[in-house]
Amino acid sequence: IYLAKRGAEVHIYEYREDIRKMEHVPGRSINLAMSVRGLAALRKVGLDEHMKTEYGIPMNARMIHSPAGALNAIPYGKDGEAIYSVGRRYVNEILLDEGEKEEKISYHFSHKLVKAELDLPQLTFENRGEGVAEQDKVVVVRPDLVIGCDGAFSTIRKEMMKRPRFNYSQEYIPHAYMELCIPSIGGDFAMAPNYLHIWPRGSLMMIGLPNQDKSFTVTLFMPTDVFEGITD
């Protein structure tokens, strides 16, 4: 959207289908705790006030839960300052909607990047959309500029790694996470809603963020070997 507003013609090629038409979107789903940085980014496309006043749930403080059950609130800022609990899918969807208003932005869903020739540059995609004729499945484009945002197993990075003296390293942290849910009780939040709830337990931690349907998305972080040792 920023590029389009500056006059560039933008084509977005996305491996998945349009998430706005999907019932379930696979992948990372932990809520975003949106702070002033995220809101500043959205302000330039006119979505910050919507996120603050119409959708996001303000979290004024961290609510620390001790093993004994005691609660201790640690404010994020001065009175009236908060971060906001928002759903990742929702943020993506409203940005897609906003981008659709720009004449210079075109979306190409269900396109898998299979090759990137960086010196040209030239990108080759496989169109995996339903009903695509065989002769139209291979899509080759020659852009002026490529921005590769293709994730952990990046095809763009793989092409870069073929270059001489291109350094690359990857290591995994010892922790993994599992997403849980605290449903609403009697149509209301089960805990105080305007907090980011945290259960710190040494090498383990659990966090809970409020949702618009009065539930909490709860994420449990533990060392991977601890997860693997749980059998029931």
N, C-alpha and C positions, 0 to 999 in steps of 0.2 A: 504494500500500500504506500509506504514511504517512496519507493522508487517510481511508482505510477504517478504520484503527485508531483514528482520532479520531471515528468515527461517521458519516462522510459516505458517501453512496451515489455510487459512481464508475462512470462509463461511459467506456470507452476506444474511440474510433473510429479505426481504422487502415486506411490506403489499401491496404497489402499484405495478402495472405492470411496465415494463421498460419505464421510461419517454422518452427515446430516440425514442420510437415508438408511443408516444402519441401526438395528435394534441394540446390538452390543458391539462396543468398540474394544478390540483386544489391545493389550499393551499396558503401560504404566498408568495407573489411575489414582494415585495418592493425590488428595486435594492440594491445591496450591494455597500457600499462605502469602497472599499478595501484599507487598509492602509499597512504600512510596516509589520505589524504582519501577515496579511493574505498572503502577498507576501512571507514572510519568510517560512510559512508553505508550500506554493506551490513550493518554490525553491528546497526543498528536494525531490520533485518528478519531477523536471525539467519543471515546467509549469509557472514559474514566468515571464520569459521574454516574453513568448507568451501572457500572460495576460497584460503586460505593453505595448508592442510594436505592437501587432497585433490585440488585441480585446478591451481591456479596454480604456475608454476615460478619460484622465487625468483631474482632477479637482484641479486647483492650489490654489483655495481660496473658502471661503464661500461668496456668493453674497447676502447681506442682502437687502431686499426690504422694505422700510419704507411705512407707510400708505399714505404718500404724493407722493410716487413714486420714491423717491431718492434711489440711489444705493450706497452701501458701501462694498467694497471687503476686506475680512479679510484673509490673506494668511494662509495656513496650515503649512508652514515651510519656509525654505530659498528658494532662487531662484532655480528653477529646481525641487523642491520637490513637490509632489502631491499625492493625493489619487485618486483611479480609480473607475469610475462607471462601474459596471459589472452586468450582469443578473444572478440571482440565478440559473435558469435552466441551463444556459450555463456552469456555474462552475460545477454543478452536472454532466452534460453530459460529459465534458472533463475528469473529475475524473473517471467516469465509464469507459470511453474509455481507460484511462491510466491503470486502474486496470485490464482490460481485457488482457493486455499485460503480466501480471504476471501469471505464471503457477499455483501458489499456491493460487490464488483467484478464488472462485466460487460464482456466483450470483444465488439467488433463489428468483425470483420475484413472486408476487401474493401469498405470504405466510403470513397468519395472525397468529400471536402468540396468542394461546388460553390458554396456561398453562405454568408456569415456576416453576420447582421444584429446588429450589436454592441449597439445600444441596447436591444434586447428582453431578453436576447440570444436569438437563434434561429439554429440551424444546419440547413442542408439538405445531405443526403448522397445520393450515388448508390450504391446497393447493387449491387456488381459481382460478387457471389457466384454460383457456378454453380447453375443450377436455380431462380433467383429469378423469381417470376412478375412480369409487366410491371407490374401494379398495386402491387407491393411494392418496386419499384426506387427510388422516391423516398422518403427517410426524413427527416422534419422533427422536430427535438427542441428543447425549450425548457428548457435547464438553468438553475440558479441562478448557476453560475460556469463560465466557459470558460477553460481553459488551452491556449493554442495552441502545440503543439510540432511544427509541420508543415514544418520544414526550410527549405532555401535558397530555394525558390520558394513561399513560404508564402502560402496563400489568406487566412489571417487577416491577414497583413501587408498584402496587397493591399486588403483592406477598410479597414484603418486608414489607408492612403495616400489614400483618397478624402476623408478628413477635412480641413477647412481647417487650414492651418499645421502640418501633420504633416510633419516633416522626415525624410528618408530618404536615405541614400547607400550606394553599394556600389562597391568597387573590388577588382580581382583582384591577388593577389601575382604576381610574375613567374615563380614556380616551379610545376612540376607534379610528379607522382610516378608511379612505375610499381612494381607489386608483382612480386617475383620469389621464387624458392624455392631453398633449399639442401636437398636431400633427405638423409635419413640414409645413412650408409655402414656396411654390414654390420650394420644394425639398431641403430646407435648414432649419437649426435650427431657431426656433422662437425667441430664446434668445441666448446670448453668451454661447457657449457650454462648455467651460472649467472651469465651476464653479458648486458648489453645491448651488443651489438657495434656499433661505430661506425667508419665510414671517412670522416673529414672531409677534404674536398678543395676548400677555398675556396668557390666558389659552388655546388659539388656536395656531396652527402652521401649515404651509404648507411647504413642501420641494419639489424640483424638481431636478431630475437627468437625464442627457442626455443619449440617447440610440443610438445604432449603425445605426438605420434607420432614424436618425435626428429628432426623436420625444423626448419628455420629459416624463418620468414617474413621476407623481405628487402625493404626498401623503398628505392628509389632516388629521390632528390629532385634535380631539375635545372631550370634555367631552361627555360621552355616552348620558346623558340626553339632551344635545344640539342636537345631531344627531336625537334623538327620537322626538324632538320637531319640526323638519323640515317636512312639509307636502307636499311640491311640489318641 
